[in-house]
Amino acid sequence: MQDSKTVLDEVTKGDYKYGFVTDIDTDVIHRGLDEETIRLISAKKNEPEWLLEFRLKAFRYWQTLEMPDWALLRIPPIDYQDIIYYAAPKQKEGPKSMDEVDPELLKTFDKLGIPLEEQKVLSGMAVDAVMDSVSVKTTFKENLAEKGIIFCSFSEAVQHHPDLVQKYLGSVVSYRDNFFAALNSAVFSDGSFIYIPKGVRCPMELSTYFRINAQNTGQFERTLIVADDESYVSYLEGCTAPMRDENQLHAAIVEIIAHDHAEVKYSTVQNWYPGDKEGKGGIYNFVTKRGLCKGEGSKISWTQVETGSAITWKYPSCILAGDNSVGEFYSVAVTNNYQQADTGTKMIHLGRNTRSTIVSKGISAGHSQNSYRGLVKVSPRAEGARNHSQCDSLLLSPTCGAHTFPYADIQNETAIVEHEATTSKISEEQLFYCQQRGISTEEAVGLIVNGYAREVMNKLPMEFAVEAQKLLSISLEGSVG
Amino acid sequence: MKAEQQYIDLFSQCEDLICRKSAPVLNALRAEAFAEFERLGFPSLKGEDYKYTDVARAFAPDYGLNLNQLEIPVNPYDVFRCDVPNLSTSLYFVVNDMFYNKALPKAHLPEGVYAGGLAEFAQQYPEVAGRYYGKAAALAMNGMTALNTMLAQDGFVVYVPKATVVERPIQLVNVFRSDVDTMANRRILFIVEEGAEAKLLACDHSIDDVKFLSNQVVELFAGANARADYYDLEESSVSTTRFSSLYVKQAANSNVVVNGITLTNGLTRNNYHVSLEGEGAEISLCGMSVLDREQQLDTYSHVTHHVPRCTCNELFKNVLNDHAVGVFSGRILVKQGADKTSAYQTNRNLCTTRECRMYSKPQLEIYADDVKCSHGMTTGQLDENALFYMQSRGISREEARMLLSVAFTSDVIEHIRVDALKDRLHKLVEKRFRGELAKCAGCRICK
């Protein structure tokens, strides 16, 4: 036991691997938020009038709101006037080839283990790298363009496809949705935009690496994915941030629209800086993610591996509006040291014969608090809705917490809704069995935890699964007991 | 604060009267309760815990209160005979919120055991009453508990001293009887001291068709190694609104069974607050309901594990018909250090019409690692295959539905530890499903 305790401690003390700051010129604006800031952001991005209007409306609405406090989170007060709302790597001329991309930037990606070029060519991914809010380089664009797929940064989309953006922006997450959605709608700087035309199966995994770099900057990206009839796309989002002492706010919005028989798979691996062992610093990750299964037989699937951030507060959701549409949510959330997470999903059943599946695996260690909070709502007209939820929590230390708050609002008698949850620690017997076979405690815990999270890991695309598995082990290094 | 104001005014004006007609032990808490009530008010719909029950609206109408503790001209024993066949119980009555002392059963109680009115108990044994009264029900918990403590004058007490076993169940019949809309602030103490054993059956009945508002607080104390059973059957009327808060405090190795059954009601909110404070304490907390028409049942449970090695088993089942609304919100809180906790929470619901609504929210909040906790929740309808199978065996669809519904709810009743009562309840539930007036067969009003 003593042995395993030490091992556990070592594992949980694992330091943040991605802590480094890249020295590139960043173009930042002054701190604080007022209409002037918003006009400035909008002007810097050369945005059309309607978008500025949208931002201002959102900002005025945001001013009337107060930050919600219902989550099981301890959030130190955030001074919204002490945040820099825009930071972009200084643009020389737009890079035309990889050689023109700032070598420092490329090195950063190298350290992250995502060399833009070779690896992506080998793995056949197209990457839209977002560093501090502005998309730097988009690869494979031409390949995709041949099929009619639009995959570009949000600001580019505003310039080149304003009609599409205007049509779909805010149609799933309105600026009135919540406090952070309003804030994001007012100040969002960049993000990704994807449009898959009718009947097209996107031939490769589309991917974005978010990375927060400059000090004291909030990151407010905005992702909009539109999948037209009978199309398919799988999108990967990976996030890291360098080590910073002050907490940084991240309030993103992701909107997905799936038309008839379209399928969108959205995978996230989030390993932002979680703060040090005393709980100092780290990212606040307050994200609104929502998908609208608009068309008949459409499908949206969320997969997330959350290992980072000091505070994670997000509920990737599906609105199942189309008949026979399907929503899925697979999540592994790992909290260690003083991290806090209140995450889960919402499945809103509106159409007939809609189905949803929720699998959530929480792992808490150290002094962390890990909550699952989810809503399954079946509206009166959602005939034959079917939901299955499963939430398991694994506790790795006597000082951490694991909580489950499922909500089920059923307004139709034909619905079948099931929820199951268990909470326990790693079984002594399993550990003993492994040790007896000559596997060290640490390895054994790694194996058991990976086995425990396997159901979700299996849903990740290959390239991510490997990284996620490594992350899981790193995050839990030293937390076995 | 509109709904609250009339009670604040009432108390300010009638404090003397209330105190004069009551015992010092009860009066001692009034001022504090009043302050808490003023501070808290009624819970609002905006809060998570009272999202579906509009408390302020339920308390807003002008109800009559029997603050003078005038005797109500009725002999409930004549009007009502809530027999459980093959079960001999010691039977007591409370009319609205007053203990009825005209028809007491022959005392079969062991020495030292008290069963009777709260006012009398508090007068006779102020020391014992002071030790328990208000000690489990935290005033700050909610406005209704504060209101009850502020206004309560009488109620019912079962006191079982150390190492005493009461073999025969004690039965308490709460009768609502009034000619005008009435509010009853009933207070029940169920005290089972170290090593003692007792069973309390309580049932609510409304005799008249006026509106009743019952604001009841029950405090249950189980000492070390004690065994206590509390069975609560609601069989009132559609015009009855009931707010009931049960507070359970358990010492080491105590064993408690709580079972709440709702068959006929209007709007009911049942709060169960359980505090497991001694190692090895065990509770089985169950409930079931059959709801139809506009009936609404809002069940809230909060079980706190303070110490290691406690066990909690929760099982709540609802069958909803017509426009009924069911709400279940359960929370199990495991405090840091409460290792070796076992906690299970199950909520299953059967929705049989389009218009009924079920809101379910089972929650686990765990701050200790060496625990086994789980919860499960399902909401659905009867299995089409099972129905078909029964029809293919010549059972009509209606009958098949009824049989399956009865089977669905029966395992809640199985947790009851009095066999005769189990049989009785199985029958009652079956009758309820058959749509026959499910009042107790022995009573006169149903005949």
Interface residues (C-beta under 8 A of the other chain):
Chain A: W70 L72 P380 S393 L395 L396 S397 P398 T399 C400 G401 A402 H403 T404 F405 P406 Y407 A408 D409 I410 Q411 N412 E413 T414 A415 I416 V417 E418 H419 E420 A421 T422 T423 S424 K425 G481
Chain B: E48 Q336 G337 D339 N349 C351 T352 T353 R354 C356 R357 M358 Y359 S360 K361 P362 Q363 L364 E365 I366 Y367 A368 D369 D370 V371 K372 C373 S374 H375 G376 M377 T378 T379 G380 Q381
